């Protein structure tokens, strides 16, 4: 079994990005991605404890809606990160601004 968590930091303010919608999908045997979890980041910009089977995953961050709610224009209406999860925990942080983003494998 694998688990996935994420943390989003708004790098323009240095604050957590609370209320961002995330969707975790996993590639199934038919070659299609199936949603296995979705939810909103908490007040600390975190979501976690999502259990899933090992394999290829996509984590989609709905950044456009979040920026729009703040009255901020953004170049990226969504960010999608593909990664392979094996057994164990996988933390996928996102550093976010209206015109750039960065991600890495966290711990």
PyMOL CGO cylinders between C-alpha atoms (Angstrom):
from pymol import cmd
from pymol.cgo import CYLINDER

trace = [
    CYLINDER, 0.00, 0.00, 0.00, 1.10, 3.58, -0.75, 0.3, 1, 1, 1, 1, 1, 1,
    CYLINDER, 1.10, 3.58, -0.75, 0.08, 6.85, 0.85, 0.3, 1, 1, 1, 1, 1, 1,
    CYLINDER, 0.08, 6.85, 0.85, 0.17, 10.35, -0.62, 0.3, 1, 1, 1, 1, 1, 1,
    CYLINDER, 0.17, 10.35, -0.62, 0.23, 13.79, 0.96, 0.3, 1, 1, 1, 1, 1, 1,
    CYLINDER, 0.23, 13.79, 0.96, 0.84, 17.32, -0.31, 0.3, 1, 1, 1, 1, 1, 1,
    CYLINDER, 0.84, 17.32, -0.31, 1.57, 20.81, 0.96, 0.3, 1, 1, 1, 1, 1, 1,
    CYLINDER, 1.57, 20.81, 0.96, 1.08, 23.99, -1.07, 0.3, 1, 1, 1, 1, 1, 1,
    CYLINDER, 1.08, 23.99, -1.07, 2.95, 27.19, -0.27, 0.3, 1, 1, 1, 1, 1, 1,
    CYLINDER, 2.95, 27.19, -0.27, 1.99, 30.47, -1.96, 0.3, 1, 1, 1, 1, 1, 1,
    CYLINDER, 1.99, 30.47, -1.96, 5.50, 31.73, -2.68, 0.3, 1, 1, 1, 1, 1, 1,
    CYLINDER, 5.50, 31.73, -2.68, 4.29, 35.30, -3.32, 0.3, 1, 1, 1, 1, 1, 1,
    CYLINDER, 4.29, 35.30, -3.32, 3.07, 35.65, 0.26, 0.3, 1, 1, 1, 1, 1, 1,
    CYLINDER, 3.07, 35.65, 0.26, 5.10, 32.98, 2.03, 0.3, 1, 1, 1, 1, 1, 1,
    CYLINDER, 5.10, 32.98, 2.03, 1.85, 31.57, 3.42, 0.3, 1, 1, 1, 1, 1, 1,
    CYLINDER, 1.85, 31.57, 3.42, 0.11, 28.19, 3.07, 0.3, 1, 1, 1, 1, 1, 1,
    CYLINDER, 0.11, 28.19, 3.07, -2.40, 27.91, 0.24, 0.3, 1, 1, 1, 1, 1, 1,
    CYLINDER, -2.40, 27.91, 0.24, -5.58, 26.91, 2.09, 0.3, 1, 1, 1, 1, 1, 1,
    CYLINDER, -5.58, 26.91, 2.09, -8.66, 25.80, 0.17, 0.3, 1, 1, 1, 1, 1, 1,
    CYLINDER, -8.66, 25.80, 0.17, -7.00, 24.51, -3.02, 0.3, 1, 1, 1, 1, 1, 1,
    CYLINDER, -7.00, 24.51, -3.02, -8.81, 21.54, -4.55, 0.3, 1, 1, 1, 1, 1, 1,
    CYLINDER, -8.81, 21.54, -4.55, -6.60, 18.52, -5.32, 0.3, 1, 1, 1, 1, 1, 1,
    CYLINDER, -6.60, 18.52, -5.32, -7.42, 15.32, -7.17, 0.3, 1, 1, 1, 1, 1, 1,
    CYLINDER, -7.42, 15.32, -7.17, -5.35, 12.13, -7.03, 0.3, 1, 1, 1, 1, 1, 1,
    CYLINDER, -5.35, 12.13, -7.03, -5.79, 9.66, -9.92, 0.3, 1, 1, 1, 1, 1, 1,
    CYLINDER, -5.79, 9.66, -9.92, -4.15, 6.29, -10.54, 0.3, 1, 1, 1, 1, 1, 1,
    CYLINDER, -4.15, 6.29, -10.54, -3.54, 4.50, -13.84, 0.3, 1, 1, 1, 1, 1, 1,
    CYLINDER, -3.54, 4.50, -13.84, -5.72, 1.39, -13.89, 0.3, 1, 1, 1, 1, 1, 1,
    CYLINDER, -5.72, 1.39, -13.89, -5.30, -1.89, -15.78, 0.3, 1, 1, 1, 1, 1, 1,
    CYLINDER, -5.30, -1.89, -15.78, -7.36, -0.55, -18.71, 0.3, 1, 1, 1, 1, 1, 1,
    CYLINDER, -7.36, -0.55, -18.71, -4.88, 2.28, -19.28, 0.3, 1, 1, 1, 1, 1, 1,
    CYLINDER, -4.88, 2.28, -19.28, -7.21, 5.01, -17.99, 0.3, 1, 1, 1, 1, 1, 1,
    CYLINDER, -7.21, 5.01, -17.99, -6.71, 7.23, -14.96, 0.3, 1, 1, 1, 1, 1, 1,
    CYLINDER, -6.71, 7.23, -14.96, -9.27, 6.75, -12.21, 0.3, 1, 1, 1, 1, 1, 1,
    CYLINDER, -9.27, 6.75, -12.21, -9.83, 9.26, -9.40, 0.3, 1, 1, 1, 1, 1, 1,
    CYLINDER, -9.83, 9.26, -9.40, -8.94, 7.66, -6.08, 0.3, 1, 1, 1, 1, 1, 1,
    CYLINDER, -8.94, 7.66, -6.08, -9.12, 10.74, -3.79, 0.3, 1, 1, 1, 1, 1, 1,
    CYLINDER, -9.12, 10.74, -3.79, -9.97, 14.43, -3.88, 0.3, 1, 1, 1, 1, 1, 1,
    CYLINDER, -9.97, 14.43, -3.88, -10.21, 17.19, -1.34, 0.3, 1, 1, 1, 1, 1, 1,
    CYLINDER, -10.21, 17.19, -1.34, -9.24, 20.68, -0.22, 0.3, 1, 1, 1, 1, 1, 1,
    CYLINDER, -9.24, 20.68, -0.22, -6.04, 21.78, 1.46, 0.3, 1, 1, 1, 1, 1, 1,
    CYLINDER, -6.04, 21.78, 1.46, -6.49, 22.69, 5.12, 0.3, 1, 1, 1, 1, 1, 1,
    CYLINDER, -6.49, 22.69, 5.12, -5.58, 25.98, 6.84, 0.3, 1, 1, 1, 1, 1, 1,
    CYLINDER, -5.58, 25.98, 6.84, -1.91, 24.91, 6.75, 0.3, 1, 1, 1, 1, 1, 1,
    CYLINDER, -1.91, 24.91, 6.75, -2.09, 24.21, 2.99, 0.3, 1, 1, 1, 1, 1, 1,
    CYLINDER, -2.09, 24.21, 2.99, -1.93, 20.45, 3.53, 0.3, 1, 1, 1, 1, 1, 1,
    CYLINDER, -1.93, 20.45, 3.53, -3.82, 17.38, 2.44, 0.3, 1, 1, 1, 1, 1, 1,
    CYLINDER, -3.82, 17.38, 2.44, -2.79, 13.88, 3.30, 0.3, 1, 1, 1, 1, 1, 1,
    CYLINDER, -2.79, 13.88, 3.30, -3.42, 10.40, 4.50, 0.3, 1, 1, 1, 1, 1, 1,
    CYLINDER, -3.42, 10.40, 4.50, -4.61, 9.32, 1.07, 0.3, 1, 1, 1, 1, 1, 1,
    CYLINDER, -4.61, 9.32, 1.07, -4.03, 5.58, 0.70, 0.3, 1, 1, 1, 1, 1, 1,
    CYLINDER, -4.03, 5.58, 0.70, -3.68, 4.10, -2.76, 0.3, 1, 1, 1, 1, 1, 1,
    CYLINDER, -3.68, 4.10, -2.76, -2.16, 1.15, -4.58, 0.3, 1, 1, 1, 1, 1, 1,
    CYLINDER, -2.16, 1.15, -4.58, 1.34, 1.43, -6.02, 0.3, 1, 1, 1, 1, 1, 1,
    CYLINDER, 1.34, 1.43, -6.02, 1.68, 2.57, -9.64, 0.3, 1, 1, 1, 1, 1, 1,
    CYLINDER, 1.68, 2.57, -9.64, 1.56, 5.65, -11.86, 0.3, 1, 1, 1, 1, 1, 1,
    CYLINDER, 1.56, 5.65, -11.86, -0.41, 8.55, -10.37, 0.3, 1, 1, 1, 1, 1, 1,
    CYLINDER, -0.41, 8.55, -10.37, -1.43, 12.08, -11.28, 0.3, 1, 1, 1, 1, 1, 1,
    CYLINDER, -1.43, 12.08, -11.28, -1.96, 14.77, -8.68, 0.3, 1, 1, 1, 1, 1, 1,
    CYLINDER, -1.96, 14.77, -8.68, -3.94, 17.73, -10.04, 0.3, 1, 1, 1, 1, 1, 1,
    CYLINDER, -3.94, 17.73, -10.04, -3.97, 21.07, -8.24, 0.3, 1, 1, 1, 1, 1, 1,
    CYLINDER, -3.97, 21.07, -8.24, -6.88, 23.36, -9.27, 0.3, 1, 1, 1, 1, 1, 1,
    CYLINDER, -6.88, 23.36, -9.27, -4.87, 26.57, -9.01, 0.3, 1, 1, 1, 1, 1, 1,
    CYLINDER, -4.87, 26.57, -9.01, -7.00, 28.70, -11.34, 0.3, 1, 1, 1, 1, 1, 1,
    CYLINDER, -7.00, 28.70, -11.34, -10.10, 28.60, -9.13, 0.3, 1, 1, 1, 1, 1, 1,
    CYLINDER, -10.10, 28.60, -9.13, -7.99, 29.35, -6.05, 0.3, 1, 1, 1, 1, 1, 1,
    CYLINDER, -7.99, 29.35, -6.05, -6.31, 32.39, -7.62, 0.3, 1, 1, 1, 1, 1, 1,
    CYLINDER, -6.31, 32.39, -7.62, -9.63, 33.60, -9.11, 0.3, 1, 1, 1, 1, 1, 1,
    CYLINDER, -9.63, 33.60, -9.11, -11.22, 33.55, -5.65, 0.3, 1, 1, 1, 1, 1, 1,
    CYLINDER, -11.22, 33.55, -5.65, -8.43, 35.88, -4.54, 0.3, 1, 1, 1, 1, 1, 1,
    CYLINDER, -8.43, 35.88, -4.54, -8.86, 38.18, -7.57, 0.3, 1, 1, 1, 1, 1, 1,
    CYLINDER, -8.86, 38.18, -7.57, -5.43, 37.21, -8.94, 0.3, 1, 1, 1, 1, 1, 1,
    CYLINDER, -5.43, 37.21, -8.94, -4.73, 36.44, -12.60, 0.3, 1, 1, 1, 1, 1, 1,
    CYLINDER, -4.73, 36.44, -12.60, -2.68, 33.30, -13.20, 0.3, 1, 1, 1, 1, 1, 1,
    CYLINDER, -2.68, 33.30, -13.20, -0.99, 31.72, -16.20, 0.3, 1, 1, 1, 1, 1, 1,
    CYLINDER, -0.99, 31.72, -16.20, -1.58, 28.19, -14.89, 0.3, 1, 1, 1, 1, 1, 1,
    CYLINDER, -1.58, 28.19, -14.89, -5.25, 27.28, -14.34, 0.3, 1, 1, 1, 1, 1, 1,
    CYLINDER, -5.25, 27.28, -14.34, -4.12, 23.89, -13.06, 0.3, 1, 1, 1, 1, 1, 1,
    CYLINDER, -4.12, 23.89, -13.06, -0.93, 22.05, -12.22, 0.3, 1, 1, 1, 1, 1, 1,
    CYLINDER, -0.93, 22.05, -12.22, -0.65, 18.32, -12.81, 0.3, 1, 1, 1, 1, 1, 1,
    CYLINDER, -0.65, 18.32, -12.81, 2.20, 16.25, -11.43, 0.3, 1, 1, 1, 1, 1, 1,
    CYLINDER, 2.20, 16.25, -11.43, 2.71, 12.67, -12.60, 0.3, 1, 1, 1, 1, 1, 1,
    CYLINDER, 2.71, 12.67, -12.60, 4.72, 10.34, -10.36, 0.3, 1, 1, 1, 1, 1, 1,
    CYLINDER, 4.72, 10.34, -10.36, 5.23, 6.66, -9.67, 0.3, 1, 1, 1, 1, 1, 1,
    CYLINDER, 5.23, 6.66, -9.67, 4.33, 5.52, -6.16, 0.3, 1, 1, 1, 1, 1, 1,
    CYLINDER, 4.33, 5.52, -6.16, 5.75, 2.36, -4.71, 0.3, 1, 1, 1, 1, 1, 1,
    CYLINDER, 5.75, 2.36, -4.71, 5.03, 0.96, -1.26, 0.3, 1, 1, 1, 1, 1, 1,
    CYLINDER, 5.03, 0.96, -1.26, 5.42, 3.59, 1.42, 0.3, 1, 1, 1, 1, 1, 1,
    CYLINDER, 5.42, 3.59, 1.42, 4.68, 7.29, 1.82, 0.3, 1, 1, 1, 1, 1, 1,
    CYLINDER, 4.68, 7.29, 1.82, 4.99, 9.91, -0.94, 0.3, 1, 1, 1, 1, 1, 1,
    CYLINDER, 4.99, 9.91, -0.94, 4.88, 13.65, -0.19, 0.3, 1, 1, 1, 1, 1, 1,
    CYLINDER, 4.88, 13.65, -0.19, 4.41, 15.95, -3.21, 0.3, 1, 1, 1, 1, 1, 1,
    CYLINDER, 4.41, 15.95, -3.21, 4.83, 19.63, -2.21, 0.3, 1, 1, 1, 1, 1, 1,
    CYLINDER, 4.83, 19.63, -2.21, 3.98, 22.51, -4.55, 0.3, 1, 1, 1, 1, 1, 1,
    CYLINDER, 3.98, 22.51, -4.55, 5.54, 25.98, -4.40, 0.3, 1, 1, 1, 1, 1, 1,
    CYLINDER, 5.54, 25.98, -4.40, 3.09, 28.23, -6.23, 0.3, 1, 1, 1, 1, 1, 1,
    CYLINDER, 3.09, 28.23, -6.23, 2.90, 31.75, -7.64, 0.3, 1, 1, 1, 1, 1, 1,
    CYLINDER, 2.90, 31.75, -7.64, 0.63, 33.17, -10.36, 0.3, 1, 1, 1, 1, 1, 1,
    CYLINDER, 0.63, 33.17, -10.36, 3.23, 32.72, -13.11, 0.3, 1, 1, 1, 1, 1, 1,
    CYLINDER, 3.23, 32.72, -13.11, 5.49, 29.90, -11.87, 0.3, 1, 1, 1, 1, 1, 1,
    CYLINDER, 5.49, 29.90, -11.87, 5.48, 26.72, -9.84, 0.3, 1, 1, 1, 1, 1, 1,
    CYLINDER, 5.48, 26.72, -9.84, 7.93, 24.13, -8.59, 0.3, 1, 1, 1, 1, 1, 1,
    CYLINDER, 7.93, 24.13, -8.59, 7.53, 20.69, -7.08, 0.3, 1, 1, 1, 1, 1, 1,
    CYLINDER, 7.53, 20.69, -7.08, 9.78, 18.01, -5.65, 0.3, 1, 1, 1, 1, 1, 1,
    CYLINDER, 9.78, 18.01, -5.65, 9.62, 14.72, -3.77, 0.3, 1, 1, 1, 1, 1, 1,
    CYLINDER, 9.62, 14.72, -3.77, 9.29, 15.57, -0.12, 0.3, 1, 1, 1, 1, 1, 1,
    CYLINDER, 9.29, 15.57, -0.12, 9.55, 13.37, 2.93, 0.3, 1, 1, 1, 1, 1, 1,
]
cmd.load_cgo(trace, "trace")
